[in-house]
Amino acid sequence: MARDKIRLKNMCFYGYHGVDPSERALGGRFSFDVELALDLKPAGETDDLTKTVDYAAVYTLVAEIQGEREFMLLEALAHTVAEAILTRFAVDEVTVRVRKHSVPIPGVLDCAEVEITRP
């Protein structure tokens, strides 16, 4: 298992996800962290983009997934992103964190967050 990591932190999007129909109608801000585990030695030795993962391509994939459909659960959104990354990129493991910043909870909190890791 690779010990090297690429992290894309705090990718922010406006999305229409949530259990409550009003959340899906009004939308809200969601942010993502993606951590990719892979061997970065070949890229480090050669300075060759084809030996690593294109950060822009990962960002675009996350943007497309979160924008193309509405998810009721953060868990399902995170899982879908993780599975798509594993399908499209040569990584050993992926961790996805999804934060929902407008949470319909009668209290004060910054966000709700789900983190999943898939090998």
Number of C-alpha atoms within 10 A of each C-alpha: 10 12 10 12 16 16 14 16 13 14 14 15 15 14 23 22 26 20 13 10 12 12 18 16 13 10 16 17 15 23 18 25 18 27 18 26 20 19 19 16 12 13 14 12 9 10 11 10 12 10 16 19 18 11 13 10 13 19 14 10 16 24 18 12 15 21 15 10 12 18 19 16 13 21 16 12 21 27 21 16 25 24 13 14 23 16 10 12 14 15 19 16 18 22 20 25 23 25 21 20 15 15 16 11 8 6 6 7 10 10 14 14 16 17 16 14 15 13 12
